[in-house]
Amino acid sequence: MTEKQNQMYFAENPTSQHDEHIIDYQVNGIDLKFTTDAGVFSKLRVDYGSGVLIKKMVDVVFPQNNILDVGTGYGPIGLFAAKFWPKQTVEMIDVNERGLDLAKQNAEINHIHNVAIFSSDVYSNISSAKKYGLILTNPPIRAGKEVVSNILSGSKNHLVSDGVLLVVIQKKQGEPSARKLLTKTFGNCTILKRDKGYYVLQAVNN
């Protein structure tokens, strides 16, 4: 792995010099603060696509069997999910140890306790017996198409019956192929939202 690659947000242990920032982000009257750092995805602001997903996901109906946030980074999607659905446990996974440390810190800062934050390369550390009512992801596009495809297609094995997968992805970064893959995997795929080139896609495990 080159030094440049090691700085990418999907690296396990970024070696970038620390450069912490505080982000304040509000959705539906819920105001959360996030500490971010170099070596994690979108360190200066909550990524626009993540924001589109966060604002839309609150409207989604799903079986109440807990929630999984795949590729959590410093935690904005998963932590908002934990606030939206306080009776659910939200599991938040990533390969980036710096991001996971920040996500844990951000859960504490915002007094959010219904979360479990741990390392997993896609679903490698998720028990095959564990099923969720809702899986959320803003997939790591720069990690490559194979990783993104594994996140999308592999989600079916971790959803309960009628469980929901929500994905946010830019049209120019593979939305058409993602929609095609979800339709093939689940037999359905709905566009819930379009916003400045970002699409929120929903697949239901019928």
N, C-alpha and C positions, 0 to 999 in steps of 0.2 A: 504494500500500500504506500503510495506517495504521500509526502507531507501535506500536499494540497488536499488529497482525498481524506486524510486523517482529520481535517478541519470540518468536513461535511457533517451536517446534522444527523446523518444516519450512521456515523462512526460510533463504535462502542465507547471509546475513551478519547474525546476530542482533546487535543493538546494546545488549542488556541489560548493565548493569554487572556485571563479573565477580564471581562468588560461588562460589569453588571448594570442593568437598567431596571427601573420600576415602571410598570405599565398599569394604568387604571382603565378598566373596561366595564361598561354597564350595558345590560340587556334586561328588558322587562322589569326595570326597577331594582335589579340585583347588581350591585357594584362590587366587583372583585379586583384585587390588586395582585399583580404577578411580578415576581423577580425573574429577570431573564439574564442571559450571559452569552458571551461568544461561544460558538460551537454548537448552538442549538438553533432550531428553525425559527425564523422571524423574530429575532431578538429585540427589535426596536418597536414593534407594534404587534397586536394580535393580527395574524394573517387575515387578509380580506376574506379568503375562502372559508377559513375557520369561523369567522364572524357570520358569514351567510348560513353556515350549517347550524351554528349555535342559535341563531334567531329563528330558524325554521324548525329545528328538532323539537322545540317545546310543543308544537302543534300535533306531533305524531302520536298515534295510539298504538300501543304495543303490549304484549303480555308482560305482566309484572314479575319477570323472572331475572331481575338484575341486568346490569348494563356493562358492556365492554367497550373501552376506547382504545383503538389500535393505532399506535404511533402518536402517543400522547404529547411528546415533547415536554415543555414546562407546564402543561396541564390545562390549557383554557377550555377545551371541549369537555373533557372529563369532569372538571371541577364545576362548570356550569351545569352539566347533567346532574351532578350530585346535589346542587342547589335546587334545580327544577324538580327533582324526584327524591326528596330526602328519606323516603322509606325504602329506597332501593340501594343496594351496594353497587358502586361503580368501580370496576377493576380497570386500571390504567396501565398500559404496557408500552414498552419501547426498548430499543437496544442501546440507546444513548444514555450512559450512566450519569452524565452531567445533567441532562434533561430530567431524568428520573429524580435526581437529588433536588432539583429545583421544583419539580411537581410536588414532592413531599413537603418541601419548605412552603410552597404556596398553599397547600392544603392547610397547613398549620396557621399561616398568616391569616387566612380567611375563615378559620375555625370550622373547617369542613372535616367531618370524621367518618362519613359513610363511604370511604374509599379504600381501595387496596392498590398500591402502586408498586410494580415490580418489573424486572427485566424479562423480556421474551422476544425472541426473533420470530416475528409474525406470531404463529400460534404454538411455537415449540414448547413453551412452558405452561400451556393451558391444557388441563386434563381433557382427554377425549370424552370423558363422561360429563364435563361441565357444559351446560347449555345456558344461553342468555335470551332474554326477551328482546333486547336491542343491542346492536353492535354499531358503533360510530367510527368513522375514519375520514381523515383528510390525508390520503395516502402519500408516502414519501416518493414523489415522482422521480426525483434525482437518484433514488436508489435503483431505478431500472424497472423496466416493464415486467420482468419476472416476479419481482417482489410485490409490485402492485397487484398483479394478477393473482398471486398466491393469497394476498389479503382478501381480495374480492371473492374468489371462488372458494377459498377455504372457510369463509364465514358460514357457509351453509351447514357445515358439520358442527357448528357451535351455536346454532339457533334452535330454540324450541319450535314446535309447530306454531305457525303464524307469527314467529319471531321476525323482526324487521332489521334489515341492514340499511344504514344511511351513509352515503358517500358524497363528499364534495370534490369536484374535479373540474378543471378548466377545459373548455372545448379544445383549445389548441394544445393541451397537454394529454389528450387521450380520452376525452369524454365519449366520443362515438364508439371507440373500441371497448371502453369500460361498459357502456350500455349494452353492447352486443354480448359481451362475456356474461353479464348479469342475467340477460334474457336467456342465454343458453344454460346457465347454471340453475336458475330459479324458475324459469318459465315465465318470468314477468320482470318488468323494470319500468318504473314510473318516474318521470321528471317532475319533482315537487316544486322546484324553484330555479329560475334563471336570473342571474344578477351579474352584469358586467363581465360576461364570458364564463362565469362560474355556474356550474349546474349541481343541484342537489338531487341525487338519484336514490330512489327507494326500491328495494327488492324485498319481497315477503316470502318466507319459507312455508309455502302452502303444502 
